[in-house]
């Protein structure tokens, strides 16, 4: 017995797809195919576009609108630029900005200088176990922020910390790493340098691989010592990576939040309060979302301005 079934008979006079294509003008058929070809990528990208608009674009514009409002007695009111004017007279905002700039000016050059030295050392053929050291110096960046914050809290503890134990072992006094305004800032710089130096060293190391070895051989034949080779071959060859790391490190430090939040909580006496922490406190401790949005937009403006200036200056020097 056959299992196939005959298709239902089509009513007389009903046009089929083949017959419609046959009678359709070639220009209209070509236009429809072109429209389908152009629309297909957008159909596949539609879920991503919807998520991007919902979770990226919408919050940005909502925060902008929120920065012109204020919550008065549980009612959101439009206050114009009052939140931005309030920033000018807010001493805590200027304290947070000054702390952030101080950490930026000291920590970024220190970290990038160490990263260059480390990358040159790891690139040297005289160093044995190079693969081991490359992995060892990159490991800190893999460690979670909370984990390494807890680690440094234990190391820098005044009574039982390992560093104070070493100092007292050689007859030196204990240092209040996390409770003194100066040393608390130094502790944050030290923790950030330990965490991010290896990451920048890997970037420099990758850039060093692209410098032709013939340049060093020619310089050596001309009598240039290693110091002159470093200044005239290595540093110019590192310029693309230097530009990238300077801009990225500046942006990251201006948005600094995790290290002071975990290590010092912004203290003592607001000595380590950064703009990122002040924004967080305004939004989620004081529930002043309008003012926090204004802080966020001022921070975004500062980050953009500093990044553009750094890029222009470094590119001009490279030319």
ZIUR-V6025 format. One record per residue. RES is the residue in one small letter. PSI is psi as a letter, one per 20 degrees, with the letter a starting at -180 (999 if undefined). NEAR is the number of other C-alpha atoms within 10 Angstrom. D_FIRST is the distance of its C-alpha to the first C-alpha in Angstrom with 1 decimal. Layout:
res->RES psi->PSI near->NEAR d_first->D_FIRST
res->RES psi->PSI near->NEAR d_first->D_FIRST
This chain:
res->x psi->p near->3 d_first->0.0
res->x psi->p near->4 d_first->3.8
res->x psi->i near->5 d_first->6.5
res->x psi->q near->6 d_first->9.2
res->x psi->q near->6 d_first->11.3
res->x psi->p near->6 d_first->14.0
res->x psi->q near->6 d_first->17.5
res->x psi->p near->6 d_first->19.7
res->x psi->p near->6 d_first->21.8
res->x psi->p near->9 d_first->25.3
res->x psi->q near->7 d_first->28.2
res->x psi->p near->6 d_first->30.1
res->x psi->i near->6 d_first->33.2
res->x psi->p near->7 d_first->32.0
res->x psi->p near->12 d_first->33.2
res->x psi->r near->10 d_first->30.9
res->x psi->g near->8 d_first->32.3
res->x psi->h near->9 d_first->32.5
res->x psi->h near->10 d_first->34.2
res->x psi->h near->10 d_first->36.6
res->x psi->h near->12 d_first->37.5
res->x psi->h near->11 d_first->38.1
res->x psi->i near->10 d_first->40.5
res->x psi->q near->11 d_first->42.2
res->x psi->q near->10 d_first->45.5
res->x psi->h near->11 d_first->45.6
res->x psi->g near->8 d_first->48.6
res->x psi->h near->10 d_first->46.8
res->x psi->g near->12 d_first->43.7
res->x psi->h near->11 d_first->45.9
res->x psi->h near->11 d_first->47.9
res->x psi->g near->11 d_first->44.8
res->x psi->h near->11 d_first->43.6
res->x psi->g near->11 d_first->47.2
res->x psi->g near->10 d_first->47.4
res->x psi->g near->12 d_first->44.1
res->x psi->g near->11 d_first->45.4
res->x psi->h near->10 d_first->48.7
res->x psi->h near->11 d_first->47.3
res->x psi->g near->11 d_first->44.8
res->x psi->h near->10 d_first->47.5
res->x psi->h near->12 d_first->49.0
res->x psi->g near->12 d_first->45.8
res->x psi->h near->10 d_first->45.4
res->x psi->i near->10 d_first->49.2
res->x psi->g near->12 d_first->49.2
res->x psi->g near->10 d_first->49.0
res->x psi->g near->12 d_first->51.9
res->x psi->g near->13 d_first->53.9
res->x psi->g near->12 d_first->53.6
res->x psi->g near->11 d_first->54.6
res->x psi->g near->12 d_first->57.5
res->x psi->g near->12 d_first->58.8
res->x psi->h near->11 d_first->58.5
res->x psi->i near->11 d_first->60.1
res->x psi->g near->11 d_first->62.4
res->x psi->g near->12 d_first->63.4
res->x psi->g near->12 d_first->63.7
res->x psi->h near->13 d_first->65.9
res->x psi->g near->14 d_first->68.2
res->x psi->h near->11 d_first->68.9
res->x psi->h near->11 d_first->69.0
res->x psi->h near->18 d_first->71.6
res->x psi->g near->16 d_first->73.6
res->x psi->h near->15 d_first->73.6
res->x psi->h near->23 d_first->74.4
res->x psi->i near->26 d_first->77.5
res->x psi->j near->20 d_first->79.1
res->x psi->r near->24 d_first->78.8
res->x psi->q near->20 d_first->80.5
res->x psi->o near->16 d_first->79.7
res->x psi->o near->9 d_first->82.6
res->x psi->k near->7 d_first->82.4
res->x psi->j near->7 d_first->78.6
res->x psi->p near->9 d_first->78.3
res->x psi->p near->13 d_first->77.3
res->x psi->q near->14 d_first->79.9
res->x psi->p near->15 d_first->80.1
res->x psi->j near->14 d_first->83.3
res->x psi->c near->13 d_first->83.0
res->x psi->k near->12 d_first->84.3
res->x psi->h near->16 d_first->86.2
res->x psi->h near->20 d_first->84.1
res->x psi->h near->18 d_first->84.9
res->x psi->h near->11 d_first->88.6
res->x psi->h near->12 d_first->88.5
res->x psi->h near->16 d_first->87.5
res->x psi->h near->10 d_first->90.8
res->x psi->j near->10 d_first->92.9
res->x psi->o near->10 d_first->90.8
res->x psi->h near->10 d_first->92.7
res->x psi->h near->15 d_first->89.7
res->x psi->g near->19 d_first->87.5
res->x psi->h near->15 d_first->90.2
res->x psi->g near->18 d_first->90.6
res->x psi->g near->22 d_first->86.9
res->x psi->g near->18 d_first->87.0
res->x psi->g near->17 d_first->90.0
res->x psi->g near->18 d_first->88.5
res->x psi->g near->21 d_first->85.3
res->x psi->h near->17 d_first->87.3
res->x psi->g near->13 d_first->89.5
res->x psi->g near->20 d_first->86.6
res->x psi->g near->20 d_first->85.0
res->x psi->h near->12 d_first->88.2
res->x psi->g near->12 d_first->88.8
res->x psi->g near->22 d_first->85.3
res->x psi->g near->22 d_first->83.5
res->x psi->h near->15 d_first->86.1
res->x psi->g near->15 d_first->86.6
res->x psi->g near->22 d_first->82.9
res->x psi->h near->22 d_first->82.3
res->x psi->g near->15 d_first->85.4
res->x psi->h near->18 d_first->84.3
res->x psi->h near->24 d_first->80.8
res->x psi->g near->23 d_first->82.3
res->x psi->g near->13 d_first->84.5
res->x psi->g near->21 d_first->81.6
res->x psi->g near->23 d_first->79.3
res->x psi->g near->16 d_first->82.1
res->x psi->g near->16 d_first->82.7
res->x psi->i near->22 d_first->79.0
res->x psi->i near->17 d_first->78.7
res->x psi->p near->10 d_first->81.7
res->x psi->i near->8 d_first->81.1
res->x psi->i near->9 d_first->84.0
res->x psi->p near->11 d_first->82.1
res->x psi->q near->10 d_first->80.3
res->x psi->l near->9 d_first->77.2
res->x psi->g near->15 d_first->76.4
res->x psi->h near->10 d_first->72.7
res->x psi->g near->10 d_first->73.8
res->x psi->h near->15 d_first->76.3
res->x psi->g near->18 d_first->73.9
res->x psi->g near->12 d_first->71.5
res->x psi->h near->11 d_first->74.3
res->x psi->i near->20 d_first->75.7
res->x psi->i near->18 d_first->72.3
res->x psi->g near->14 d_first->71.4
res->x psi->h near->17 d_first->73.5
res->x psi->h near->16 d_first->71.3
res->x psi->h near->11 d_first->68.3
res->x psi->p near->12 d_first->70.1
res->x psi->q near->10 d_first->69.4
res->x psi->g near->15 d_first->72.2
res->x psi->g near->14 d_first->72.7
res->x psi->g near->11 d_first->72.8
res->x psi->h near->21 d_first->75.4
res->x psi->g near->22 d_first->77.3
res->x psi->h near->14 d_first->77.6
res->x psi->g near->13 d_first->78.5
res->x psi->h near->21 d_first->81.4
res->x psi->h near->19 d_first->82.5
res->x psi->h near->16 d_first->83.0
res->x psi->h near->16 d_first->84.7
res->x psi->j near->22 d_first->87.1
res->x psi->p near->19 d_first->87.9
res->x psi->g near->18 d_first->91.7
res->x psi->g near->12 d_first->92.3
res->x psi->j near->11 d_first->89.6
res->x psi->q near->16 d_first->88.2
res->x psi->h near->15 d_first->87.9
res->x psi->g near->18 d_first->89.8
res->x psi->h near->20 d_first->92.7
res->x psi->g near->19 d_first->92.8
res->x psi->h near->12 d_first->93.2
res->x psi->g near->13 d_first->96.0
res->x psi->h near->13 d_first->97.9
res->x psi->h near->10 d_first->97.6
res->x psi->j near->8 d_first->99.6
res->x psi->j near->9 d_first->102.1
res->x psi->q near->11 d_first->100.7
res->x psi->q near->11 d_first->100.4
res->x psi->q near->16 d_first->97.0
res->x psi->p near->17 d_first->95.5
res->x psi->m near->17 d_first->94.0
res->x psi->g near->23 d_first->90.9
res->x psi->i near->23 d_first->89.0
res->x psi->i near->17 d_first->91.9
res->x psi->p near->15 d_first->94.3
res->x psi->g near->17 d_first->93.5
res->x psi->g near->14 d_first->94.2
res->x psi->h near->15 d_first->92.5
res->x psi->g near->23 d_first->89.4
res->x psi->g near->24 d_first->88.9
res->x psi->h near->18 d_first->89.5
res->x psi->g near->22 d_first->86.9
res->x psi->g near->23 d_first->84.2
res->x psi->g near->22 d_first->85.1
res->x psi->g near->15 d_first->85.0
res->x psi->g near->19 d_first->81.6
res->x psi->h near->21 d_first->80.0
res->x psi->g near->19 d_first->81.6
res->x psi->h near->17 d_first->80.2
res->x psi->h near->21 d_first->76.7
res->x psi->i near->21 d_first->76.2
res->x psi->g near->24 d_first->78.4
res->x psi->h near->26 d_first->75.8
res->x psi->g near->19 d_first->73.2
res->x psi->h near->27 d_first->75.6
res->x psi->h near->28 d_first->76.7
res->x psi->h near->20 d_first->73.1
res->x psi->g near->18 d_first->73.0
res->x psi->h near->26 d_first->76.3
res->x psi->g near->22 d_first->75.2
res->x psi->h near->15 d_first->72.2
res->x psi->h near->18 d_first->74.5
res->x psi->h near->19 d_first->77.0
res->x psi->h near->11 d_first->74.3
res->x psi->i near->10 d_first->74.2
res->x psi->p near->15 d_first->78.0
res->x psi->p near->11 d_first->78.5
res->x psi->h near->10 d_first->80.5
res->x psi->h near->9 d_first->82.4
res->x psi->g near->13 d_first->84.3
res->x psi->h near->19 d_first->85.7
res->x psi->g near->13 d_first->86.6
res->x psi->g near->11 d_first->88.4
res->x psi->h near->16 d_first->90.2
res->x psi->h near->14 d_first->91.3
res->x psi->h near->10 d_first->92.6
res->x psi->i near->9 d_first->94.6
res->x psi->j near->11 d_first->96.2
res->x psi->p near->15 d_first->94.4
res->x psi->r near->12 d_first->94.3
res->x psi->h near->14 d_first->91.4
res->x psi->g near->10 d_first->92.8
res->x psi->h near->13 d_first->93.0
res->x psi->h near->17 d_first->89.5
res->x psi->g near->15 d_first->88.2
res->x psi->h near->11 d_first->89.9
res->x psi->i near->14 d_first->89.2
res->x psi->g near->17 d_first->85.8
res->x psi->g near->20 d_first->84.0
res->x psi->g near->13 d_first->84.7
res->x psi->h near->13 d_first->84.0
res->x psi->h near->19 d_first->80.7
res->x psi->i near->19 d_first->79.8
res->x psi->g near->17 d_first->80.4
res->x psi->g near->14 d_first->76.7
res->x psi->h near->17 d_first->76.0
res->x psi->g near->20 d_first->79.3
res->x psi->g near->17 d_first->78.4
res->x psi->g near->13 d_first->75.1
res->x psi->h near->19 d_first->76.5
res->x psi->g near->19 d_first->79.5
res->x psi->g near->18 d_first->77.5
res->x psi->g near->13 d_first->74.9
res->x psi->h near->19 d_first->77.6
res->x psi->g near->21 d_first->79.6
res->x psi->g near->18 d_first->76.7
res->x psi->g near->14 d_first->75.8
res->x psi->h near->20 d_first->79.4
res->x psi->h near->21 d_first->79.9
res->x psi->j near->18 d_first->76.9
res->x psi->p near->20 d_first->78.2
res->x psi->g near->21 d_first->77.1
res->x psi->g near->15 d_first->75.7
res->x psi->g near->22 d_first->78.6
res->x psi->h near->24 d_first->81.4
res->x psi->g near->18 d_first->79.1
res->x psi->g near->18 d_first->78.4
res->x psi->g near->24 d_first->81.8
res->x psi->i near->23 d_first->84.4
res->x psi->k near->17 d_first->82.7
res->x psi->i near->21 d_first->84.9
res->x psi->a near->18 d_first->88.1
res->x psi->q near->16 d_first->90.8
res->x psi->l near->10 d_first->92.4
res->x psi->k near->16 d_first->89.6
res->x psi->h near->22 d_first->90.6
res->x psi->j near->30 d_first->87.0
res->x psi->p near->27 d_first->85.5
res->x psi->r near->29 d_first->83.3
res->x psi->h near->27 d_first->81.9
res->x psi->g near->23 d_first->78.4
res->x psi->h near->20 d_first->79.8
res->x psi->h near->22 d_first->81.8
res->x psi->g near->23 d_first->78.8
res->x psi->g near->19 d_first->76.8
res->x psi->h near->15 d_first->79.8
res->x psi->h near->17 d_first->80.2
res->x psi->g near->17 d_first->76.5
res->x psi->i near->11 d_first->75.5
res->x psi->g near->11 d_first->78.9
res->x psi->i near->11 d_first->80.8
res->x psi->k near->13 d_first->77.7
res->x psi->m near->19 d_first->79.3
res->x psi->h near->22 d_first->76.2
res->x psi->g near->27 d_first->77.9
res->x psi->h near->24 d_first->80.7
res->x psi->h near->24 d_first->78.2
res->x psi->h near->25 d_first->76.2
res->x psi->g near->26 d_first->79.4
res->x psi->g near->24 d_first->80.2
res->x psi->g near->21 d_first->76.8
res->x psi->h near->16 d_first->77.3
res->x psi->g near->15 d_first->80.7
res->x psi->g near->18 d_first->79.4
res->x psi->h near->14 d_first->76.7
res->x psi->g near->12 d_first->79.4
res->x psi->g near->14 d_first->81.5
res->x psi->g near->18 d_first->78.7
res->x psi->g near->13 d_first->77.8
res->x psi->g near->11 d_first->81.4
res->x psi->g near->14 d_first->82.2
res->x psi->g near->17 d_first->79.1
res->x psi->g near->12 d_first->79.8
res->x psi->g near->12 d_first->83.5
res->x psi->g near->16 d_first->82.6
res->x psi->g near->15 d_first->80.1
res->x psi->g near->12 d_first->82.6
res->x psi->g near->12 d_first->85.4
res->x psi->h near->16 d_first->83.5
res->x psi->h near->13 d_first->82.0
res->x psi->h near->9 d_first->85.5
res->x psi->h near->9 d_first->87.0
res->x psi->h near->11 d_first->84.2
res->x psi->999 near->5 d_first->85.0
